[in-house]
Amino acid sequence: DVGKRYEGWGCMLDLGAAGDVTEADLTDWCAEQYGRHLGFVDTKYKAYKWRCIDDYSGDSTGIRMDHLCGWLFGTNTLDRARNVYDEYSWECRYSKE
């Protein structure tokens, strides 16, 4: 099941770990980038549920984890969900130059 383990992303393990993405990181991203609060939508793949929600209109914006990793750890980072069924499985890794 590709959702439980990305065999094709095994090469990511060779890259240095920058850090895990936390709910606090997501909350800060929404506030800093959009002036919105963190929310979510119901979806089969929980890792992709996160959204930045506008308090007034209810409009939501999906979170680009690659951009979030760059914001947290610098431009030479990549994003990876270790398990698409787990919303807390996002990590950032340093890319090789």
Secondary structure, DSSP 8 states (H G I E B T S, - for coil): -TTT--GGGGGGGGS-EEEE--HHHHHHHIIIIIS-EEEE---SSGGG-EEEE-TTT--EEE--HHHHHHHHH-SSEEEEES-TT-TT-EEEEE---
